[in-house]
């Protein structure tokens, strides 16, 4: 599989978290729709072998440009490093969730000193600070109030106009985002993949795209290599994945569990059966240690989920991306003293 690093420029707010499994689903719909009546057959051909460890496309989460997720490791893996962080504050340190991917050249214990928060990556400009709005640095999550409309009467609800709020995430004008794509060029040409990604940016990513949210520009699509450490013996994940049954050492692996309550998109959202069955995933930043000998040529982990009527009764062939790109890292023994 070939590897692409894509740079994006946000154009509007986002109402959906920037996760790779969501983007994978939207790309599948666009690839299907681009060929009209022939699109579904082509997509089914692309998905052949998807749940047997042979994906045609693997999409990472979307990160600040130049950064990857901080490894979800206990502090014992960073002996003597925590005290080196200037102005150390444990509460603030938890927000430093991004690590420069070029830091992979350094030994793992030194990584914690390179991690940054959103506000440190995108600090407030002088005019913003002068106006007393320095809290607007980094990405800003704000509630957008709305009213529920009765589709029969065309009016708001009876209970206090039935108001509710939708969270929207805003990025500063200078922000650039980045994602990694692994794809099989024999099955999906690079040009078709780039066009599909461009179409997502034009139509909008995720929720509320029909009211203008989720739009971005594709600034650069370049061939790249995933960073890796010398003498790697573990994987750092760059997106949600399903590591169950993947042959990983449970005593040496670290991850945060996430339950995905998925929904169908595009025209499938109009079937009346929009919800998929919930699935259990590991968040980006998981550290997975294989029980078998380490394979340095491996570029993704996980598995394709569904395809056998297990995810959706509305579309029996529904699949979900349980794969993610990975970075090879050298994991040392934990210091428990």
C-alpha positions as CSV (number, residue, x, y, z in Angstrom):
1,X,0.0,0.0,0.0
2,X,1.1,3.6,-0.7
3,X,1.1,6.4,1.9
4,X,-0.1,9.9,1.5
5,X,0.1,12.9,3.9
6,X,-2.6,15.4,3.3
7,X,-2.7,19.0,4.5
8,X,-6.1,20.6,5.0
9,X,-7.2,24.2,5.7
10,X,-10.5,24.5,7.7
11,X,-13.0,26.8,6.1
12,X,-15.9,26.6,8.5
13,X,-16.7,25.1,11.9
14,X,-17.1,21.4,12.4
15,X,-20.0,19.7,14.2
16,X,-18.4,16.2,14.1
17,X,-15.1,15.2,15.7
18,X,-12.4,14.7,13.1
19,X,-12.1,10.9,13.2
20,X,-10.8,8.7,10.4
21,X,-13.6,6.1,10.6
22,X,-16.1,8.8,9.9
23,X,-14.1,10.2,7.0
24,X,-13.7,6.7,5.6
25,X,-17.5,6.2,5.5
26,X,-18.0,9.5,3.8
27,X,-15.3,8.8,1.2
28,X,-17.0,5.4,0.4
29,X,-20.3,7.2,-0.3
30,X,-18.7,9.7,-2.6
31,X,-16.8,7.0,-4.5
32,X,-20.1,5.2,-4.9
33,X,-22.1,8.2,-6.0
34,X,-19.5,9.5,-8.5
35,X,-20.2,6.6,-10.9
36,X,-24.0,6.7,-10.6
37,X,-25.6,3.3,-11.2
38,X,-22.2,1.6,-11.6
39,X,-20.9,3.1,-8.4
40,X,-22.3,0.5,-6.0
41,X,-20.8,-2.4,-7.9
42,X,-17.4,-0.6,-7.9
43,X,-17.6,0.1,-4.2
44,X,-18.5,-3.6,-3.5
45,X,-15.5,-4.6,-5.6
46,X,-13.3,-2.2,-3.6
47,X,-14.6,-3.7,-0.3
48,X,-13.8,-7.3,-1.4
49,X,-11.7,-8.8,1.3
50,X,-12.1,-5.7,3.6
51,X,-13.1,-7.8,6.6
52,X,-10.4,-10.4,5.9
53,X,-7.5,-8.0,6.5
54,X,-7.2,-6.6,2.9
55,X,-8.5,-3.0,3.0
56,X,-8.3,-0.8,-0.1
57,X,-8.1,2.3,2.0
58,X,-7.1,3.2,5.6
59,X,-7.7,6.7,7.0
60,X,-6.1,8.2,10.0
61,X,-7.8,10.7,12.4
62,X,-7.2,14.4,11.5
63,X,-4.5,16.1,13.6
64,X,-2.8,19.5,13.8
65,X,-0.3,19.7,10.9
66,X,3.1,18.2,12.0
67,X,1.7,16.4,15.0
68,X,0.5,13.0,16.0
69,X,-1.3,11.8,19.2
70,X,0.6,11.6,22.4
71,X,1.1,7.9,23.4
72,X,-1.4,6.8,26.0
73,X,1.3,5.5,28.4
74,X,1.7,5.7,32.2
75,X,4.2,8.1,33.5
76,X,6.5,5.2,34.4
77,X,7.6,5.1,30.7
78,X,8.9,8.7,31.0
79,X,11.3,8.5,34.0
80,X,12.9,11.7,35.0
81,X,11.3,13.7,32.1
82,X,8.2,15.1,33.8
83,X,10.2,17.5,36.0
84,X,11.9,18.9,32.9
85,X,8.7,20.5,31.7
86,X,8.9,24.2,32.3
87,X,6.2,25.5,34.6
88,X,4.9,22.0,35.0
89,X,1.2,21.8,35.9
90,X,-0.4,18.4,35.9
91,X,-3.8,19.7,34.9
92,X,-2.3,21.7,32.0
93,X,-0.1,18.7,31.0
94,X,-3.2,16.6,30.4
95,X,-4.1,19.0,27.6
96,X,-0.8,18.5,25.9
97,X,-2.1,15.7,23.7
98,X,-0.1,16.4,20.5
99,X,3.4,15.3,19.8
100,X,5.5,16.5,16.8
101,X,5.9,13.5,14.6
102,X,9.5,14.5,14.0
103,X,10.1,13.7,17.7
104,X,10.0,10.1,16.7
105,X,13.7,10.5,16.0
106,X,14.3,10.9,19.8
107,X,14.1,8.1,22.4
108,X,10.5,7.6,23.7
109,X,11.2,8.9,27.3
110,X,12.0,12.3,25.9
111,X,8.7,12.6,24.0
112,X,6.7,14.0,26.9
113,X,8.8,17.2,26.9
114,X,7.8,17.9,23.2
115,X,4.0,17.6,23.6
116,X,1.8,20.6,23.1
117,X,-1.8,21.6,23.6
118,X,-4.1,23.2,21.0
119,X,-3.4,26.7,22.5
120,X,0.3,26.1,22.3
121,X,0.1,25.0,18.7
122,X,-2.2,27.8,17.7
123,X,-1.5,30.7,20.1
124,X,-3.7,33.8,20.2
125,X,-2.4,36.6,17.9
126,X,-1.5,40.0,19.6
127,X,-4.7,41.6,18.5
128,X,-6.8,38.9,20.1
129,X,-4.8,39.1,23.3
130,X,-5.1,42.9,23.3
131,X,-8.9,42.6,23.0
132,X,-9.0,40.4,26.1
133,X,-10.0,37.3,24.1
134,X,-6.9,35.2,24.6
135,X,-9.2,32.3,25.7
136,X,-10.1,32.0,22.0
137,X,-6.6,30.6,21.1
138,X,-6.4,27.1,19.8
139,X,-9.6,25.3,18.7
140,X,-12.7,26.7,20.2
141,X,-15.7,24.5,21.0
142,X,-18.9,26.6,21.3
143,X,-22.6,25.6,21.7
144,X,-24.9,26.7,18.9
145,X,-28.5,27.1,20.1
146,X,-31.3,25.8,17.9
147,X,-35.0,25.2,18.1
148,X,-36.8,22.0,17.2
149,X,-39.4,22.4,14.5
150,X,-42.6,20.5,14.3
151,X,-42.7,19.4,10.6
152,X,-46.5,19.1,10.6
153,X,-47.2,22.6,11.9
154,X,-44.0,24.3,10.8
155,X,-43.6,25.9,14.2
156,X,-41.3,25.4,17.2
157,X,-42.2,22.9,19.9
158,X,-44.5,23.7,22.9
159,X,-42.0,23.3,25.7
160,X,-40.1,26.5,25.8
161,X,-39.7,26.5,22.0
162,X,-37.9,23.1,22.5
163,X,-34.4,24.7,22.3
164,X,-31.3,22.5,22.2
165,X,-27.6,23.1,21.5
166,X,-25.2,21.6,19.0
167,X,-21.4,21.8,19.7
168,X,-19.4,23.4,17.0
169,X,-15.6,23.4,16.8
170,X,-13.8,26.4,15.3
171,X,-10.2,26.6,14.2
172,X,-8.1,29.8,13.9
173,X,-7.5,31.2,10.4
174,X,-3.9,30.1,10.4
175,X,-4.7,26.5,11.4
176,X,-3.6,23.6,9.2
177,X,-4.7,20.0,9.7
178,X,-3.1,16.8,8.6
179,X,-4.2,13.2,7.9
180,X,-2.5,10.1,6.7
181,X,-4.0,7.8,4.0
182,X,-2.9,4.3,3.1
183,X,-4.4,3.0,-0.1
184,X,-3.9,0.3,-2.7
185,X,-3.2,2.0,-6.0
186,X,-4.2,-1.1,-8.0
187,X,-7.7,-0.9,-6.7
188,X,-8.2,2.8,-6.0
189,X,-6.2,5.2,-8.2
190,X,-4.6,8.1,-6.4
191,X,-6.5,10.6,-8.6
192,X,-9.9,9.1,-7.7
193,X,-9.0,9.2,-4.0
194,X,-7.8,12.9,-4.2
195,X,-11.0,13.8,-6.0
196,X,-13.2,12.1,-3.4
197,X,-11.3,13.9,-0.6
198,X,-11.7,17.2,-2.4
199,X,-15.5,16.5,-2.7
200,X,-15.8,15.9,1.0
201,X,-14.2,19.3,1.6
202,X,-16.6,21.0,-0.8
203,X,-19.8,19.4,0.5
204,X,-18.8,19.3,4.2
205,X,-17.5,16.7,6.6
206,X,-19.9,15.0,9.0
207,X,-22.9,16.5,10.7
208,X,-24.7,19.6,9.5
209,X,-22.8,19.7,6.2
210,X,-26.2,20.7,4.7
211,X,-26.1,24.0,6.6
212,X,-22.5,24.8,5.7
213,X,-20.4,23.1,8.4
214,X,-17.4,20.8,7.9
215,X,-15.9,22.5,4.9
216,X,-12.1,22.5,4.2
217,X,-9.6,23.0,1.4
218,X,-7.2,20.3,0.4
219,X,-3.9,22.2,0.2
220,X,-1.5,19.4,-0.4
221,X,-1.5,15.7,-1.2
222,X,2.0,14.2,-1.1
223,X,3.6,10.8,-1.0
224,X,5.2,10.3,2.4
225,X,6.5,7.7,4.8
226,X,5.1,7.1,8.2
227,X,7.6,8.0,10.9
228,X,9.2,5.1,12.8
229,X,11.8,4.6,15.4
230,X,14.9,2.4,15.1
231,X,14.5,-1.1,16.6
232,X,10.8,-0.6,17.0
233,X,8.9,-3.2,19.0
234,X,5.4,-1.6,19.4
235,X,2.8,0.4,17.4
236,X,1.4,3.8,18.1
237,X,-2.0,4.2,16.5
238,X,-3.1,7.2,14.4
239,X,-6.8,6.6,14.6
240,X,-9.6,4.6,16.1
241,X,-9.0,0.8,15.6
242,X,-10.4,-2.5,16.6
243,X,-7.4,-4.5,18.0
244,X,-9.5,-7.3,19.4
245,X,-8.1,-10.7,18.4
246,X,-5.1,-9.0,16.7
247,X,-2.5,-10.9,18.6
248,X,-1.3,-8.1,20.9
249,X,0.2,-8.5,24.3
250,X,-2.5,-7.4,26.8
251,X,0.0,-6.8,29.6
252,X,2.2,-4.5,27.6
253,X,-0.5,-2.7,25.5
254,X,-2.2,0.6,26.6
255,X,-5.3,2.2,25.1
256,X,-8.5,4.1,25.9
257,X,-11.7,2.4,25.0
258,X,-14.4,4.2,23.0
259,X,-17.9,3.0,22.1
260,X,-19.0,4.1,18.6
261,X,-22.7,4.5,18.1
262,X,-22.6,4.8,14.4
263,X,-25.2,6.2,12.0
264,X,-25.7,5.8,8.3
265,X,-25.0,8.8,6.1
266,X,-26.0,10.0,2.6
267,X,-29.2,8.5,1.2
268,X,-29.1,5.7,3.8
269,X,-29.9,8.3,6.5
270,X,-33.4,8.4,4.9
271,X,-34.2,4.7,5.2
272,X,-35.8,5.1,8.7
273,X,-33.2,2.8,10.2
274,X,-30.3,5.2,10.5
275,X,-28.6,3.8,13.6
276,X,-26.0,1.0,13.4
277,X,-25.2,-1.4,16.2
278,X,-22.6,-0.1,18.6
279,X,-19.0,-1.2,18.3
280,X,-16.0,-1.1,20.7
281,X,-12.8,0.7,19.5
282,X,-9.5,1.9,20.9
283,X,-8.8,5.6,20.5
284,X,-5.9,7.1,18.6
285,X,-2.7,7.2,20.6
286,X,-3.0,3.5,21.7
287,X,0.3,1.6,22.1
288,X,0.0,-2.0,21.0
289,X,2.7,-4.5,21.5
290,X,2.4,-7.7,19.3
291,X,2.7,-11.0,21.0
292,X,4.4,-12.4,17.9
293,X,7.7,-11.1,16.5
294,X,7.5,-7.5,15.5
295,X,6.9,-6.9,11.7
296,X,8.7,-3.6,10.8
297,X,7.0,-3.5,7.4
298,X,3.5,-3.3,8.8
299,X,1.8,0.0,8.3
300,X,-1.7,-0.5,9.7
301,X,-3.3,-2.6,12.5
302,X,-6.9,-3.6,13.3
303,X,-9.7,-5.2,11.3
304,X,-12.6,-4.4,9.1
305,X,-15.9,-4.7,11.0
306,X,-19.3,-5.8,9.7
307,X,-20.1,-7.0,6.2
308,X,-22.2,-9.9,7.5
309,X,-25.4,-8.1,8.7
310,X,-23.9,-7.6,12.1
311,X,-23.8,-3.8,12.0
312,X,-27.0,-2.8,10.2
313,X,-30.3,-4.4,9.2
314,X,-31.0,-1.6,6.8
315,X,-27.9,-2.3,4.7
316,X,-26.6,-5.9,5.5
317,X,-23.3,-5.3,3.8
318,X,-22.4,-2.3,6.0
319,X,-18.7,-2.2,7.1
320,X,-16.9,0.0,9.5
321,X,-13.2,1.0,9.5
322,X,-11.5,-0.8,12.4
323,X,-8.1,-0.3,10.8
324,X,-5.7,2.6,11.4
325,X,-2.2,3.7,10.3
326,X,0.5,3.1,12.8
327,X,3.9,4.5,13.8
328,X,6.6,2.0,14.9
329,X,8.0,2.9,18.4
330,X,10.7,1.5,20.7
331,X,8.9,0.8,24.0
332,X,11.2,0.3,27.0
333,X,10.3,-1.3,30.3
334,X,8.1,0.7,32.6
335,X,9.8,2.2,35.7
336,X,7.4,1.4,38.6
337,X,9.6,2.9,41.3
